[in-house]
Amino acid sequence: MAIIKRLVAVLTLAALGGCATISEPDQQVVLVQTIQDNREVAGIGCVLTNDAGRWFVTTPGRVSVRKSAGKLWVDCKRSGHGVGQDVVDSRANAGALMGNVVLTAGLGYLVDKRTGVGFEYPDTLTVLMRRPDVYHEAVVDEVASNTIY
């Protein structure tokens, strides 16, 4: 009986060898930059949010976010400079994906998807800022185009 338990333990560890959950960090550092009128704008406050948490950074700047299989929302705003928003999809890490397919027959992928560790966001996030007057006009146009019954 003890031999069977050891064999199961060894096979389980071998199967999870390609699993990023046990071989990679759960954090990723991303660079956030903001652009307005084809120029980089510094000093913009941005909030990054995914299903694993929320982080703040002032651009241009780096911030450590927790990896997730879900989307990363980036909301930036500064008085006088307007607002900028972006949504970034995470992608499966190629090395972890191959390890999961070869070593775990896909079992590790399911674990990585649940924990988010086998997924990554782009290293650089560029958010396009809209000027306050452009943003205000867009909101007014949207409200004016809504038909009230």
N, C-alpha and C positions, 0 to 999 in steps of 0.2 A: 504494500500500500504506500509506503514512504517513497518507493521508487517511482510510482505513478505520479505522486504529488510533485516530486522533483522534475520529472519529465514534463509535466504540464507547465510548471513554472519556467523552465528553460525554453520551451516552445513559445510561451506567451512573451517572454522577453525578446526572443528572436523575431517574433511576429511584429512586435512594436518597435523594432530597431529602426525602421524607416519613418517612424512617427515623429513629426516635428514637435509635438507636445512635450516629449521628453528630451529632445535634442536641441531645441532652439529657444531663445528668450521670448517672452510674451510681450515685450516692448519693442517699439520701432521709433527711431528718430526721423522726423520729417522737417524739411525746410519750408517755411511758408513765406511767400513774397506777394506783394500787391502791386498791380500795374494800373495806371490811369493815364490816358492820352499817350500811350506807347512809351511811358516812362515809369521807372520803379518809384513807388511812393513809400517812404519810411514812416514809422511811428503809428501805423494803423493797428488797432486792437482787434484780434481775431479769436473766436471761440470755435474749437474743434470738438465735435460730438459724434460718438458712435454708441452702439449698444453696450460697450464696456466702460464708458465714462465720458468726462468732459475736461478739456484742457484749454488754457489761455496762453496766447503768445502775442508779442508786439513785433510787427514786421519791420525789416526782414529778420527772421529769427527761427531758431530750431526749437522743437518741442518733442518730448518723448510721449508717444501715445500707446495705448494698449492695443495690440493686434486684435482683429475681429474679422469674421467672414462677411460682416455687414458693411454697409456704406458708411463713409465718413463725411459728415456735413461740416462745411467751413463757412462761418458767418463773420464778416469783417465790417467794421464801422468806425468812423471818426468824424466828429463835427467839422463841417466845412469841406470834407472830402467825399461824403456820401457813403454808400454801402456797396458791398460786394458779397456774393454768395457762390458757393460751388459745392457739388456733391461728387465724391470720388468713390469708385468701386474698388473693392479689394480684389486681389488676384491670388490664386494658389501659387505658392512658392514652387518653382520648377524642380528644384532639388528634392524638396520634401515630397512633391507629387510623384516623382519617379521612384523614390525610396518606398513610398506607400504602395505603389503598383507592384513593384518587383518583390519587395520583402513581405508585405502584409496582405497582398491580394485585395487591396482597397480598404481593409479594415482601419488602417491608420488614417486614411483620408477622412473617414467618418468621425474619428476622434478629433482630428485637427480641425475639421469644420465646426464641431461643437465648441471647442476651446478657442478657435480663431488663430492659434499659433502658427499654423501652416499657411497663413495668408499674409499678404503684404499690401501696403498702399504705395503709390509712387513716392520716391525719395524727395521730390520737389513738388510743392503745390503752389500754383500761380493763380491768384484770384484777381479778376478784372473788376476794378472799382467803377461805379457810376456816380457822376457828379450829383449833388443834391437837387439842382434844378431839373436835370434829366430824370432823376428818380421821381421827383414830385410830379412832373408832367406825365410820366408814364402811369402813375397812380390815378391822377385826375382823368386821363384819357380812358383808363380801364373803368373807373366809376361812371363816367359819362356815357360809355357805350353799353352799360347794363340797362336793360329795359325793365321798368317797374310796371307790374300789372295790378 
